[in-house]
Every structure is written in C-alpha cells, then in structure tokens.
Amino acid sequence: MFAKQSPTSTRSSSSGHSDEPALVKVRYTDAEGRVILRRTDGPCGYAAGDVNLYRYVRSRPVGSTDPSGLWEQGSGGESGKKWAPTHVGGRKWTSADGKFSVDAELKEIREKSIVLKKADGSEVEVPMDQLAANDRLYVLGQRVMPANIKMDSSTISDAHKRRQWEEAVYRDIGALSELSDGAKLLDDIAQVAKPTEMFFRGKKVGGGRPINDTPIILVPREGGDNHTLIQPPRDRLGGSQSVRVHYSPFDTQGDLVEGGGSRERPAFLSLGKELSTGNKALRGPIANVMEEERRSAAFENLLRDQYNRVPGNRQLPHRRLP
C-alpha cells in the first residue's frame, strides 16, 4: 500500500512535465486549451516501482473518488467488488510457474482472484497473481475495458481464429491498462458515454446527455497497418458518428523510429495510439488528419516511455513522428 501523500502534488503541462507545486495534476486539454480532466497520481509516483500511477483506484482515475490518495472512497482498501465475464466459453488456464493447467470456464472476476468452473461442475477460486501472464491480462482486459469499446470479429469465419483474436484483444486492453496513461485513456473513453453532471449553485441537480454515446468498434485488420476510420459528425461541434479501429493484436512489425531504421514493438502500444484517436474523435471533429497523426504518435511515445520503465522490458526508442 502507498505511504500517505502530502496535500501538495505537482502540476503537469499537456506534455506531462512537472515543474511547480499544485493541488492536482493537469495533463489533458481540449483544442481550445480548456482543461478536460484533473486527477491526482499515486502518492509515491514512479518511486513505488509501478508504471501505472492509478492502480490505487483500480485504473479508474476519472470515475473513482479518492480523497486520501490511498484507496477508493468507501472501499476500505478492498471493496470486494465482482464482475461478470464479458467473454464466455471454456478455455485452458495455466499457472504462473507453468506447472499446472486446467480446462475451465471463467464464471466470476473478483478484485484479486477469479472463479473457474471445471468440466465436472466444481468451482475453484484462483488468485490473479497465480495465473500465467497471458491469462492474467486476459482477465484484466475484461475487467477494465469500457462498455463503449466493443468488438466485431464477424469478418473472421473460423470460430477458433475468431476467439484467438478476441482473447488477444482483451490481453492487449489489459496490458494497456497497466501503463498510467493507458489506464487514463480507457477511463476517458468510458466517461465520454456517461451522462454529464449538472449543478446549480454548487449542488448536483441531475444528469445531462453524454458527450457521445457512439461506441468505438474494434475490428480485425485486413492488411496494411493498424488504422482508425471515422465517420465525421453531422455538425462542426459534435463528435463522430462512427469510429472503427482496424487492429491486429498479432502484428509487432517494426515502426520507423528516431535515429533511423525500424524496431518491433508490442502490439498494444499501437492499440493505445488508435484508441487515442478514437477518443478524440468522439469528443469533437478532427480538423487536420496529419496533426492528429502526429498527436497520436506522440501519445504512443508517452506509452513507450512508461513501458520502458518496467523492469525487464527491452528498451524501445520513440517512433518517428510524421
């Protein structure tokens, strides 16, 4: 658990650099320079040895309340909350040390464990930290993926390959959520579809319409690079009417990087880049495609920096900005 935090944190500019005392961190602004989010990082920052500064609120920095900086309000440090799986069907589960495996169906996701139903009908609870890395990320992806990110794998005719793609996407969502700005991006996307809060004289009086309830649809990529297709809004102020991210979780092909040449990278970093564009499109029109490509590529570089801080990860150079 984190140590107690000082009432003063730091202020960050839109580039993410901290330089002056303040009560909150401010990272993102809209096109007009208006702040769209205020949030506070984990009290220890990166000194805690974790690149996800929002894990103390279970990777939900926008939707969670945490006055103490230690745990979500009312949770007592452990809420006991449960989630129903969003991806059903039996599969093989493997232990972290690789010595044990079992064919079972995921029945329930808990804070620190899962419940599996075996073929004989018996159920067993397994701690998350005893799962193999891919299995843990698969579960985590189901827990943190916003309801307004959906998958459409109907273009894959083979049922086995279709499930492989879906499981890999969940794993990549889980991996993305373990980086601070990946977790914040997923939370931002979730907030777009929630009713806006309305206040009168400092008191909440109800909820208004969401910013945009259009979902981001993840679809299998058919050739080329990962990319996002956007149907523009009906007017210059509204968000997009359709956002489809064409994505392959199996593609680690090299990107052109700073200093020349290309270098392979984990696929989920590219997913973060495309979801960043999708998030921006839901909030308003994208006026300049090239500027957005540069912005989203810079966001991927931010994710690369956080990935590089994880012990044992190979160091990735920045991708070259277009």
VOBA-1610 file (N, C-alpha, C; in pm, whole numbers, padded with zeros to 5 digits, always signed):
BEGIN
Met+00085-00119+00000Met+00000+00000+00000Met+00089+00124+00000Phe+00040+00232-00057Phe+00117+00354-00064Phe+00134+00418+00072Ala+00243+00494+00086Ala+00257+00579+00203Ala+00163+00697+00189Lys+00136+00767+00300Lys+00046+00882+00295Lys+00105+00990+00207Gln+00018+01059+00134Gln+00067+01161+00044Gln+00057+01299+00107Ser+00145+01384+00063Ser+00140+01523+00102Ser+00019+01588+00037Pro-00040+01691+00099Pro-00155+01757+00036Pro-00118+01829-00090Thr+00013+01844-00116Thr+00057+01911-00237Thr+00119+01811-00332Ser+00069+01807-00454Ser+00127+01721-00555Ser+00206+01809-00650Thr+00200+01782-00780Thr+00268+01864-00879Thr+00174+01896-00991Arg+00205+01999-01067Arg+00123+02033-01184Arg+00198+01990-01308Ser+00125+01927-01400Ser+00185+01885-01526Ser+00125+01965-01640Ser+00207+01999-01733Ser+00158+02062-01855Ser+00103+01954-01945Ser+00052+01993-02062Ser-00003+01895-02154Ser+00104+01799-02203Ser+00232+01836-02190Ser+00339+01746-02232Ser+00374+01646-02125Gly+00319+01664-02004Gly+00344+01567-01899Gly+00459+01602-01808His+00527+01718-01826His+00639+01753-01741His+00593+01827-01618Ser+00647+01788-01501Ser+00609+01851-01375Ser+00713+01954-01336Asp+00668+02074-01296Asp+00767+02173-01263Asp+00727+02265-01149Glu+00602+02263-01100Glu+00566+02356-00996Glu+00465+02292-00902Pro+00463+02334-00775Pro+00366+02277-00681Pro+00224+02314-00720Ala+00133+02222-00692Ala-00009+02247-00716Ala-00088+02140-00643Leu-00219+02156-00641Leu-00301+02058-00571Leu-00334+01938-00657Val-00330+01954-00788Val-00365+01845-00878Val-00269+01843-00993Lys-00271+01733-01067Lys-00200+01728-01193Lys-00297+01757-01306Val-00258+01833-01402Val-00342+01862-01518Val-00265+01816-01640Arg-00317+01717-01712Arg-00241+01665-01825Arg-00307+01696-01959Tyr-00438+01688-01969Tyr-00501+01699-02099Tyr-00590+01823-02110Thr-00584+01887-02222Thr-00671+02000-02251Thr-00735+01973-02386Asp-00846+02045-02411Asp-00910+02028-02541Asp-00845+02121-02642Ala-00902+02123-02762Ala-00842+02201-02870Ala-00835+02350-02839Glu-00921+02398-02749Glu-00922+02539-02715Glu-00835+02569-02594Gly-00765+02467-02544Gly-00679+02488-02429Gly-00750+02476-02296Arg-00880+02436-02297Arg-00954+02422-02172Arg-00924+02288-02108Val-00907+02284-01979Val-00878+02161-01909Val-01000+02070-01914Ile-00979+01943-01951Ile-01091+01849-01956Ile-01079+01744-01846Leu-00968+01741-01773Leu-00955+01642-01667Leu-00858+01692-01563Arg-00893+01674-01437Arg-00799+01693-01328Arg-00794+01563-01251Arg-00674+01519-01218Arg-00661+01396-01143Arg-00529+01397-01068Thr-00520+01314-00966Thr-00400+01306-00885Thr-00338+01168-00900Asp-00208+01165-00923Asp-00137+01039-00935Asp-00123+00970-00800Gly-00076+00844-00801Gly-00046+00773-00678Gly+00057+00850-00598Pro+00047+00851-00466Pro+00132+00934-00381Pro+00281+00915-00403Cys+00326+00793-00432Cys+00469+00767-00445Cys+00521+00791-00586Gly+00432+00817-00681Gly+00476+00833-00818Gly+00545+00706-00867Tyr+00643+00722-00956Tyr+00714+00606-01011Tyr+00808+00543-00911Ala+00833+00611-00799Ala+00921+00555-00696Ala+00863+00429-00635Ala+00732+00407-00651Ala+00668+00287-00597Ala+00702+00163-00680Gly+00772+00182-00794Gly+00809+00069-00878Gly+00699+00021-00968Asp+00599+00105-00995Asp+00483+00067-01077Asp+00460+00176-01179Val+00453+00141-01307Val+00434+00242-01410Val+00289+00285-01422Asn+00197+00217-01354Asn+00057+00259-01352Asn+00032+00338-01224Leu+00028+00469-01234Leu+00011+00555-01117Leu-00132+00558-01067Tyr-00224+00488-01135Tyr-00363+00490-01096Tyr-00412+00354-01045Arg-00321+00263-01019Arg-00364+00131-00975Arg-00436+00138-00840Tyr-00402+00241-00760Tyr-00464+00251-00628Tyr-00614+00282-00635Val-00662+00327-00752Val-00806+00340-00774Val-00851+00243-00882Arg-00778+00130-00891Arg-00811+00022-00985Arg-00823+00073-01128Ser-00728+00160-01165Ser-00716+00211-01303Ser-00839+00286-01349Arg-00908+00354-01255Arg-01023+00436-01292Arg-01007+00574-01230Pro-00909+00655-01276Pro-00881+00783-01211Pro-00990+00887-01229Val-01074+00874-01332Val-01179+00973-01355Val-01306+00935-01280Gly-01346+00810-01290Gly-01473+00768-01233Gly-01468+00734-01086Ser-01348+00732-01025Ser-01336+00694-00885Ser-01312+00816-00798Thr-01357+00807-00672Thr-01335+00912-00574Thr-01231+00865-00474Asp-01126+00946-00454Asp-01019+00903-00366Asp-00959+01023-00294Pro-01027+01076-00195Pro-00976+01194-00126Pro-00844+01171-00055Ser-00819+01050-00006Ser-00699+01023+00073Ser-00577+00996-00013Gly-00598+00955-00137Gly-00485+00914-00220Gly-00437+00775-00186Leu-00511+00702-00105Leu-00470+00569-00062Leu-00560+00459-00114Trp-00690+00484-00121Trp-00783+00387-00177Trp-00914+00457-00213Glu-00992+00390-00294Glu-01118+00449-00339Glu-01211+00470-00220Gln-01277+00585-00217Gln-01363+00620-00105Gln-01468+00513-00080Gly-01481+00473+00047Gly-01581+00374+00085Gly-01539+00231+00064Ser-01416+00211+00010Ser-01375+00074-00019Ser-01301+00011+00098Gly-01247+00095+00189Gly-01167+00041+00296Gly-01042-00026+00246Gly-01002+00009+00124Gly-00883-00051+00067Gly-00914-00176-00015Glu-01029-00235+00003Glu-01066-00355-00072Glu-01218-00363-00073Ser-01279-00339-00188Ser-01424-00327-00194Ser-01496-00460-00206Gly-01423-00566-00251Gly-01490-00692-00272Gly-01581-00692-00393Lys-01564-00597-00481Lys-01649-00587-00599Lys-01626-00706-00691Lys-01731-00745-00763Lys-01723-00858-00854Lys-01770-00816-00993Trp-01715-00881-01094Trp-01750-00852-01232Trp-01793-00981-01301Ala-01893-00972-01385Ala-01932-01086-01468Ala-01842-01088-01592Pro-01794-01203-01633Pro-01710-01211-01753Pro-01786-01159-01876Thr-01715-01095-01965Thr-01775-01050-02090Thr-01740-01142-02206His-01652-01239-02182His-01610-01333-02285His-01633-01473-02231Val-01734-01541-02281Val-01774-01669-02224Val-01714-01784-02304Gly-01718-01904-02244Gly-01668-02023-02311Gly-01550-02083-02236Gly-01537-02214-02246Gly-01426-02281-02180Gly-01293-02257-02251Arg-01185-02267-02175Arg-01050-02248-02229Arg-00951-02312-02134Lys-00827-02315-02176Lys-00720-02369-02092Lys-00659-02259-02008Trp-00646-02282-01877Trp-00586-02186-01784Trp-00456-02246-01731Thr-00352-02164-01723Thr-00220-02211-01682Thr-00170-02130-01562Ser-00098-02199-01474Ser-00044-02132-01356Ser+00077-02047-01393Ala+00114-01955-01304Ala+00224-01862-01331Ala+00355-01934-01353Asp+00376-02046-01283Asp+00502-02121-01299Asp+00496-02222-01413Gly+00379-02232-01479Gly+00366-02322-01594Gly+00353-02469-01559Lys+00346-02503-01431Lys+00343-02644-01391Lys+00203-02703-01390Phe+00101-02617-01384Phe-00036-02667-01374Phe-00124-02600-01479Ser-00223-02675-01525Ser-00321-02619-01619Ser-00453-02690-01599Val-00560-02623-01638Val-00693-02681-01624Val-00784-02623-01733Asp-00871-02707-01787Asp-00973-02660-01881Asp-01096-02620-01800Ala-01135-02496-01809Ala-01246-02446-01728Ala-01305-02321-01791Glu-01422-02284-01741Glu-01491-02164-01787Glu-01481-02056-01680Leu-01455-01934-01722Leu-01448-01821-01628Leu-01590-01785-01585Lys-01617-01795-01455Lys-01751-01768-01403Lys-01763-01632-01336Glu-01654-01586-01274Glu-01663-01461-01199Glu-01524-01400-01184Ile-01519-01267-01193Ile-01394-01193-01173Ile-01407-01113-01045Arg-01311-01130-00956Arg-01309-01056-00830Arg-01189-00962-00827Glu-01175-00890-00716Glu-01067-00792-00707Glu-00930-00856-00728Lys-00905-00966-00659Lys-00772-01026-00663Lys-00776-01175-00701Ser-00888-01220-00751Ser-00899-01361-00786Ser-01007-01380-00892Ile-01015-01501-00944Ile-01122-01538-01037Ile-01183-01670-00991Val-01304-01697-01035Val-01370-01824-01007Val-01384-01900-01139Leu-01330-02022-01142Leu-01336-02106-01260Leu-01431-02223-01236Lys-01509-02258-01338Lys-01596-02374-01331Lys-01538-02483-01420Lys-01501-02593-01356Lys-01438-02704-01428Lys-01542-02792-01498Ala-01495-02884-01579Ala-01584-02969-01659Ala-01676-03054-01573Asp-01630-03091-01451Asp-01713-03174-01363Asp-01815-03093-01285Gly-01822-02961-01311Gly-01919-02875-01245Gly-01868-02809-01118Ser-01754-02854-01067Ser-01699-02793-00946Ser-01638-02658-00978Glu-01634-02570-00878Glu-01579-02437-00896Glu-01458-02419-00806Val-01361-02344-00854Val-01240-02319-00778Val-01202-02172-00790Glu-01159-02113-00680Glu-01113-01974-00681Glu-00962-01972-00696Val-00914-01891-00791Val-00770-01884-00819Val-00723-01739-00804Pro-00621-01714-00722Pro-00566-01578-00709Pro-00512-01530-00843Met-00531-01403-00874Met-00485-01347-01001Met-00334-01362-01017Asp-00260-01345-00905Asp-00114-01349-00916Asp-00060-01490-00936Gln-00149-01592-00935Gln-00106-01728-00962Gln-00137-01771-01105Leu-00191-01678-01184Leu-00220-01706-01324Leu-00100-01673-01412Ala-00086-01747-01521Ala+00015-01711-01621Ala-00012-01570-01672Ala+00093-01502-01716Ala+00082-01361-01755Ala-00028-01338-01858Asn-00035-01421-01961Asn-00137-01402-02065Asn-00277-01421-02010Asp-00295-01519-01920Asp-00427-01542-01861Asp-00466-01425-01772Arg-00371-01373-01695Arg-00400-01259-01606Arg-00440-01137-01687Leu-00369-01109-01796Leu-00402-00994-01879Leu-00537-01012-01949Tyr-00569-01136-01987Tyr-00698-01166-02049Tyr-00812-01132-01954Val-00796-01169-01827Val-00898-01139-01726Val-00903-00989-01699Leu-00785-00928-01683Leu-00779-00785-01656Leu-00845-00705-01767Gly-00822-00746-01892Gly-00883-00676-02005Gly-01034-00676-01998Gln-01094-00788-01955Gln-01240-00793-01942Gln-01288-00701-01830Arg-01207-00687-01727Arg-01247-00607-01612Arg-01242-00458-01641Val-01143-00415-01721Val-01122-00271-01737Val-01172-00217-01870Met-01208-00302-01967Met-01249-00249-02097Met-01379-00172-02084Pro-01382-00045-02125Pro-01505+00034-02115Pro-01619-00029-02194Ala-01741-00007-02146Ala-01858-00064-02213Ala-01877-00007-02353Asn-01823+00112-02378Asn-01838+00172-02510Asn-01721+00141-02604Ile-01638+00044-02567Ile-01546-00018-02663Ile-01599-00158-02688Lys-01630-00187-02813Lys-01690-00316-02847Lys-01607-00384-02956Met-01623-00515-02966Met-01553-00592-03069Met-01651-00647-03171Asp-01610-00647-03296Asp-01688-00709-03402Asp-01591-00796-03483Ser-01590-00925-03453Ser-01497-01017-03519Ser-01566-01099-03627Ser-01681-01052-03673Ser-01763-01130-03767Ser-01695-01156-03901Thr-01592-01078-03933Thr-01523-01098-04061Thr-01431-01220-04057Ile-01405-01276-03938Ile-01323-01397-03927Ile-01417-01517-03927Ser-01412-01596-04031Ser-01509-01706-04046Ser-01476-01824-03956Asp-01350-01851-03932Asp-01311-01965-03850Asp-01333-01932-03702Ala-01413-02014-03632Ala-01451-01986-03494Ala-01329-01985-03401His-01235-02078-03424His-01116-02084-03339His-01030-01959-03355Lys-01009-01916-03480Lys-00930-01796-03505Lys-01001-01671-03453Arg-01134-01672-03463Arg-01211-01559-03412Arg-01192-01544-03261Arg-01196-01656-03190Arg-01176-01649-03045Arg-01032-01610-03011Gln-00936-01657-03089Gln-00797-01618-03067Gln-00781-01466-03077Trp-00842-01407-03179Trp-00833-01262-03197Trp-00898-01190-03079Glu-01016-01235-03037Glu-01086-01170-02927Glu-01006-01179-02797Glu-00952-01298-02766Glu-00873-01313-02644Glu-00749-01225-02648Ala-00685-01216-02764Ala-00565-01134-02777Ala-00598-00986-02758Val-00714-00942-02807Val-00755-00802-02788Val-00777-00774-02640Tyr-00843-00866-02569Tyr-00862-00848-02425Tyr-00726-00839-02354Arg-00632-00923-02393Arg-00499-00918-02331Arg-00433-00784-02354Asp-00448-00731-02476Asp-00385-00603-02507Asp-00452-00488-02433Ile-00584-00495-02415Ile-00652-00395-02333Ile-00599-00402-02190Gly-00582-00524-02138Gly-00527-00542-02005Gly-00387-00486-01993Ala-00302-00514-02092Ala-00164-00462-02091Ala-00163-00310-02098Leu-00252-00253-02179Leu-00260-00107-02190Leu-00298-00045-02057Ser-00388-00110-01983Ser-00435-00055-01857Ser-00328-00056-01749Glu-00220-00129-01770Glu-00113-00134-01670Glu-00013-00021-01684Leu-00029+00061-01787Leu+00050+00183-01801Leu-00037+00302-01760Ser+00021+00398-01691Ser-00058+00508-01634Ser-00146+00576-01737Asp-00086+00617-01848Asp-00164+00691-01947Asp-00253+00599-02029Gly-00224+00470-02032Gly-00316+00375-02092Gly-00441+00361-02007Ala-00423+00351-01875Ala-00538+00344-01784Ala-00622+00469-01792Lys-00558+00584-01799Lys-00630+00711-01806Lys-00707+00722-01938Leu-00647+00675-02047Leu-00715+00678-02177Leu-00842+00593-02172Leu-00834+00472-02119Leu-00952+00386-02110Leu-01060+00450-02025Asp-01019+00515-01916Asp-01116+00583-01830Asp-01178+00702-01902Asp-01098+00777-01977Asp-01151+00889-02056Asp-01257+00843-02155Ile-01228+00730-02222Ile-01323+00677-02320Ile-01453+00640-02251Ala-01444+00578-02134Ala-01565+00541-02060Ala-01647+00663-02023Gln-01580+00772-01987Gln-01651+00892-01944Gln-01728+00959-02056Val-01683+00941-02181Val-01749+01004-02296Val-01896+00961-02305Ala-01922+00835-02270Ala-02057+00780-02287Ala-02144+00797-02163Lys-02091+00854-02056Lys-02169+00870-01934Lys-02241+01005-01933Pro-02361+01012-01876Pro-02432+01141-01869Pro-02348+01244-01795Thr-02346+01365-01849Thr-02272+01472-01784Thr-02346+01517-01658Glu-02271+01556-01556Glu-02332+01602-01432Glu-02374+01748-01444Met-02490+01782-01387Met-02541+01919-01391Met-02551+01972-01248Phe-02503+02096-01230Phe-02500+02156-01097Phe-02574+02290-01097Phe-02635+02323-00985Phe-02698+02453-00966Phe-02659+02504-00828Arg-02591+02617-00826Arg-02542+02676-00702Arg-02461+02576-00620Gly-02375+02504-00690Gly-02285+02413-00623Gly-02343+02278-00588Lys-02471+02253-00619Lys-02534+02128-00586Lys-02571+02053-00714Lys-02549+01923-00712Lys-02583+01841-00827Lys-02735+01831-00839Val-02785+01862-00957Val-02930+01863-00978Val-02975+01757-01080Gly-02883+01681-01132Gly-02922+01579-01228Gly-02814+01554-01330Gly-02847+01475-01428Gly-02752+01442-01533Gly-02801+01483-01670Gly-02709+01529-01751Gly-02743+01567-01887Gly-02708+01457-01985Arg-02707+01490-02111Arg-02673+01393-02214Arg-02524+01365-02212Pro-02483+01243-02251Pro-02340+01214-02260Pro-02274+01296-02371Ile-02144+01309-02365Ile-02071+01379-02471Ile-02096+01310-02604Asn-02087+01177-02604Asn-02112+01100-02725Asn-02130+00954-02684Asp-02244+00896-02715Asp-02267+00756-02679Asp-02235+00660-02794Thr-02170+00711-02898Thr-02124+00625-03007Thr-02010+00536-02958Pro-02017+00404-02977Pro-01908+00318-02932Pro-01789+00319-03027Ile-01674+00284-02975Ile-01557+00255-03058Ile-01561+00106-03089Ile-01561+00071-03217Ile-01571-00068-03258Ile-01432-00118-03300Leu-01384-00223-03234Leu-01258-00286-03274Leu-01289-00399-03371Val-01225-00396-03487Val-01248-00498-03589Val-01114-00554-03634Pro-01112-00679-03682Pro-00986-00737-03732Pro-00934-00658-03851Arg-00804-00637-03851Arg-00741-00565-03962Arg-00717-00660-04078Glu-00746-00614-04195Glu-00727-00695-04315Glu-00621-00630-04403Gly-00495-00652-04371Gly-00386-00595-04447Gly-00354-00453-04405Gly-00237-00405-04447Gly-00196-00269-04413Gly-00157-00255-04267Asp-00158-00131-04219Asp-00125-00102-04081Asp-00251-00086-03998Asn-00235-00089-03867Asn-00347-00057-03779Asn-00394+00086-03811His-00523+00107-03816His-00574+00239-03850His-00715+00258-03796Thr-00759+00382-03791Thr-00891+00416-03739Thr-00971+00487-03848Leu-01091+00437-03875Leu-01180+00500-03972Leu-01291+00572-03897Ile-01313+00697-03936Ile-01406+00782-03862Ile-01511+00838-03956Gln-01637+00826-03918Gln-01744+00895-03989Gln-01764+01031-03923Pro-01742+01139-03996Pro-01745+01273-03934Pro-01880+01304-03871Pro-01881+01398-03777Pro-02008+01440-03713Pro-02097+01514-03811Arg-02225+01527-03775Arg-02319+01598-03860Arg-02294+01748-03861Asp-02237+01798-03750Asp-02205+01941-03746Asp-02064+01957-03692Arg-02013+02079-03697Arg-01873+02103-03664Arg-01844+02096-03515Leu-01947+02087-03432Leu-01926+02083-03287Leu-01940+01943-03229Gly-02013+01857-03297Gly-02042+01725-03241Gly-01928+01627-03259Gly-01941+01512-03189Gly-01845+01405-03203Gly-01880+01314-03319Ser-01789+01226-03354Ser-01806+01138-03470Ser-01926+01046-03453Gln-01985+01009-03567Gln-02100+00919-03567Gln-02058+00773-03570Ser-01935+00747-03610Ser-01886+00609-03617Ser-01734+00610-03605Val-01681+00521-03518Val-01536+00507-03502Val-01504+00358-03506Arg-01427+00316-03604Arg-01389+00176-03618Arg-01237+00166-03622Val-01182+00091-03527Val-01037+00070-03519Val-01005-00066-03579His-00930-00066-03689His-00888-00189-03755His-00755-00231-03694Tyr-00756-00345-03625Tyr-00643-00377-03538Tyr-00606-00524-03544Ser-00474-00549-03549Ser-00423-00685-03537Ser-00338-00695-03411Pro-00381-00775-03312Pro-00302-00792-03190Pro-00179-00879-03209Phe-00166-00937-03328Phe-00053-01026-03355Phe+00058-00957-03433Asp+00039-00832-03467Asp+00133-00758-03550Asp+00229-00677-03463Thr+00354-00721-03458Thr+00457-00646-03385Thr+00560-00589-03482Gln+00517-00569-03607Gln+00609-00525-03711Gln+00677-00394-03671Gly+00794-00374-03726Gly+00873-00258-03688Gly+00814-00127-03734Asp+00820-00028-03648Asp+00784+00109-03683Asp+00912+00186-03712Leu+00903+00288-03797Leu+01016+00375-03816Leu+01039+00452-03686Val+01165+00455-03642Val+01195+00515-03513Val+01294+00629-03530Glu+01304+00710-03424Glu+01401+00819-03424Glu+01542+00762-03436Gly+01624+00826-03516Gly+01759+00778-03539Gly+01773+00690-03660Gly+01658+00656-03724Gly+01662+00577-03845Gly+01631+00431-03823Gly+01588+00365-03928Gly+01557+00224-03920Gly+01421+00198-03858Ser+01395+00072-03830Ser+01268+00033-03769Ser+01295-00059-03652Arg+01198-00071-03565Arg+01213-00155-03446Arg+01077-00212-03408Glu+01074-00342-03381Glu+00948-00403-03341Glu+00903-00350-03205Arg+00773-00361-03180Arg+00717-00315-03054Arg+00595-00400-03019Pro+00558-00408-02890Pro+00436-00481-02853Pro+00315-00419-02921Ala+00225-00502-02969Ala+00111-00453-03046Ala+00023-00359-02965Phe+00011-00379-02834Phe-00085-00299-02756Phe-00048-00152-02753Leu+00079-00118-02779Leu+00117+00024-02785Leu+00051+00091-02905Ser+00044+00018-03016Ser-00025+00071-03134Ser-00175+00082-03108Leu-00230-00013-03032Leu-00372-00006-02997Leu-00399+00121-02917Gly-00309+00155-02824Gly-00325+00279-02748Gly-00327+00401-02838Lys-00241+00401-02938Lys-00238+00513-03034Lys-00372+00527-03105Glu-00427+00415-03155Glu-00552+00421-03231Glu-00670+00456-03140Leu-00673+00404-03018Leu-00781+00438-02926Leu-00774+00585-02885Ser-00653+00641-02881Ser-00638+00783-02852Ser-00705+00867-02961Thr-00688+00826-03087Thr-00756+00895-03197Thr-00907+00876-03186Gly-00951+00754-03153Gly-01094+00729-03138Gly-01155+00814-03028Asn-01085+00827-02917Asn-01132+00909-02805Asn-01148+01054-02846Lys-01050+01105-02918Lys-01056+01245-02964Lys-01171+01265-03062Ala-01192+01166-03151Ala-01299+01178-03250Ala-01436+01179-03184Leu-01452+01105-03075Leu-01581+01103-03005Leu-01612+01237-02941Arg-01509+01310-02907Arg-01527+01437-02834Arg-01548+01557-02926Gly-01513+01544-03052Gly-01530+01655-03144Gly-01463+01627-03276Pro-01485+01711-03375Pro-01428+01688-03509Pro-01275+01691-03507Ile-01216+01610-03592Ile-01071+01614-03615Ile-01050+01695-03742Ala-01002+01817-03723Ala-00993+01910-03836Ala-00877+01880-03929Asn-00765+01836-03872Asn-00644+01816-03951Asn-00593+01674-03926Val-00601+01589-04028Val-00564+01449-04013Val-00416+01434-03980Met-00330+01512-04046Met-00186+01500-04022Met-00150+01543-03880Glu-00213+01650-03832Glu-00187+01693-03694Glu-00231+01586-03595Glu-00343+01522-03622Glu-00391+01415-03533Glu-00297+01296-03537Glu-00243+01265-03653Glu-00148+01154-03664Glu-00023+01183-03580Arg+00022+01308-03583Arg+00138+01345-03501Arg+00103+01339-03353Arg-00014+01386-03316Arg-00053+01386-03175Arg-00064+01243-03122Ser-00130+01155-03198Ser-00148+01018-03152Ser-00015+00942-03148Ala+00076+00973-03243Ala+00208+00911-03240Ala+00287+00958-03118Ala+00272+01085-03082Ala+00337+01137-02962Ala+00280+01069-02837Phe+00150+01039-02839Phe+00089+00967-02727Phe+00148+00827-02717Glu+00166+00760-02831Glu+00229+00628-02827Glu+00369+00637-02768Asn+00442+00743-02800Asn+00576+00760-02742Asn+00570+00776-02591Leu+00465+00841-02543Leu+00446+00853-02398Leu+00425+00714-02337Leu+00346+00631-02404Leu+00327+00493-02358Leu+00458+00415-02363Arg+00537+00439-02467Arg+00666+00370-02477Arg+00757+00406-02360Asp+00756+00534-02322Asp+00837+00576-02208Asp+00796+00499-02082Gln+00666+00484-02060Gln+00618+00413-01941Gln+00647+00264-01951Tyr+00636+00208-02071Tyr+00672+00067-02093Tyr+00819+00045-02060Asn+00903+00138-02100Asn+01047+00124-02078Asn+01083+00126-01929Arg+00996+00182-01845Arg+01025+00187-01702Arg+00998+00055-01630Val+00930-00038-01699Val+00901-00167-01637Val+01027-00252-01635Pro+01071-00296-01519Pro+01193-00379-01512Pro+01181-00503-01600Gly+01285-00530-01676Gly+01287-00648-01762Gly+01240-00623-01903Asn+01170-00513-01929Asn+01126-00483-02065Asn+01243-00431-02148Arg+01250-00475-02274Arg+01353-00421-02361Arg+01320-00275-02392Gln+01422-00194-02402Gln+01403-00051-02419Gln+01363-00018-02563Leu+01253+00054-02577Leu+01202+00091-02708Leu+01236+00237-02737Pro+01290+00266-02855Pro+01308+00407-02893Pro+01175+00468-02931His+01170+00600-02937His+01049+00667-02982His+01026+00638-03130Arg+00897+00625-03165Arg+00866+00614-03307Arg+00881+00752-03370Arg+00916+00753-03495Arg+00933+00880-03566Arg+00800+00946-03589Leu+00789+01074-03558Leu+00665+01146-03579Leu+00650+01180-03727Pro+00530+01171-03780Pro+00509+01200-03923Pro+00527+01349-03951
//
